[in-house]
Amino acid sequence: MVYFPGPNWDPAKSADEQGQQEHVAYQAENHQRGVLVAGGPYRSGDTDHFGLALFSADSLDAVRAIVAADPAVKSGAYAVTVHEWLTPINTLAG
């Protein structure tokens, strides 16, 4: 999934003022629970897209529910697009 500025994003404010720390804490919890495989911001400084996250879940609806509970998404500072990514069997198995 890809994060980008949501309807309430204010470019005049810092990311921390718009829920970045809460977002990071939430993603750390998702990683601890084993549903967030990887994620982070783009290094390019792209202001149209913030970063991406790779989740492991039973369904797209499960991922959508995880994303909808993200504090930065709930506040409207961040928006997301969710995409299903197919990989060869067991290529990401730990």
C-alpha positions, 0 to 999 in steps of 0.5 A, a space after each residue: 500500500 502507498 501513503 500519500 497526503 490526505 484531505 486534511 494534510 497541511 503542507 505548512 505543518 510538520 509531519 509530527 504536528 499531523 500525527 507522524 509519531 502516532 502513525 510510527 507507533 501504530 506501525 511498530 505495533 503492527 510489526 510486533 503483531 507480525 502483520 507489517 512485513 516492511 514499511 517506511 518513507 521514500 527517501 526521494 522527498 516526494 511530497 505527493 507520496 510519503 511511503 509504502 507498507 507491506 502487510 501480511 494478512 488473510 484478505 484485502 479487507 483485513 489490510 483495509 481494516 488495519 489501515 483504517 485504524 491508523 491514527 494518521 489515516 483516521 485524522 485525514 492527514 494521510 490517505 492510502 491506496 491498497 494493492 494486492 501484491 502476488 509473490 511466488 509461494 513462500 518467497 517471503 516466508 521467514 
